[in-house]
Amino acid sequence: MPTYEYECEQCRDRFEMVRRFSDPELTTCPRCGSPVRKVISSVGIVFKGSGFYKTDSRQASSTSSAD
């Protein structure tokens, strides 16, 4: 299940909630009851190097000239 980060619009409290995709959207702050917004952050994992892409395992195609 994914973890989402929220921020309260009134008290500015930031908190994380583990939510299922089927759960209703969280709309109120558990601390003060004011509206919340979902915080969008950058991805926490980055794949670098060879072996992570579909094209890494392909053989180099040989070029042949037409006679």
C-alpha distance (Angstrom), angle and dihedral (degrees) to the residues before:
residue distance angle dihedral
M1 . . .
P2 3.79 . .
T3 3.79 123.8 .
Y4 3.81 116.8 -134.5
E5 3.79 128.5 -163.7
Y6 3.80 119.3 -140.2
E7 3.80 134.5 -173.5
C8 3.80 125.8 -155.5
E9 3.80 114.2 -126.6
Q10 3.83 92.5 -146.3
C11 3.83 109.6 37.0
R12 3.85 95.5 21.4
D13 3.80 90.8 -132.2
R14 3.82 111.5 161.2
F15 3.78 118.7 -151.5
E16 3.80 140.4 161.1
M17 3.77 126.5 -128.1
V18 3.80 129.3 -170.5
R19 3.80 104.9 -135.9
R20 3.78 135.1 176.5
F21 3.78 118.1 -130.1
S22 3.81 88.1 -117.0
D23 3.85 93.6 53.2
P24 3.81 116.8 105.0
E25 3.81 115.8 -102.3
L26 3.82 114.0 -87.4
T27 3.82 108.6 -116.9
T28 3.81 107.6 165.0
C29 3.81 134.6 58.1
P30 3.82 113.0 -113.9
R31 3.83 89.9 -143.9
C32 3.83 103.1 49.5
G33 3.83 106.8 2.4
S34 3.83 95.2 -119.4
P35 3.82 122.9 135.0
V36 3.82 118.0 -78.5
R37 3.78 133.4 -155.1
K38 3.78 128.7 -148.9
V39 3.82 112.9 -111.3
I40 3.81 114.6 -135.3
S41 3.81 113.0 -149.8
S42 3.77 134.9 179.2
V43 3.77 119.0 -90.5
G44 3.79 112.8 -82.8
I45 3.80 96.3 -145.8
V46 3.79 129.8 52.9
F47 3.81 124.8 -173.6
K48 3.81 113.6 -142.6
G49 3.77 131.1 173.4
S50 3.77 132.9 33.9
G51 3.77 125.2 -40.3
F52 3.80 99.9 46.3
Y53 3.79 99.9 88.7
K54 3.79 131.1 69.1
T55 3.79 91.6 -124.2
D56 3.84 94.1 55.2
S57 3.80 93.1 79.6
R58 3.81 97.1 48.4
Q59 3.77 120.2 109.0
A60 3.79 116.8 -121.5
S61 3.79 107.4 -102.8
S62 3.78 116.1 -122.3
T63 3.77 117.5 -126.4
S64 3.75 119.1 -134.4
S65 3.76 126.6 -172.1
A66 3.79 120.0 -128.9
D67 3.84 113.3 -122.8
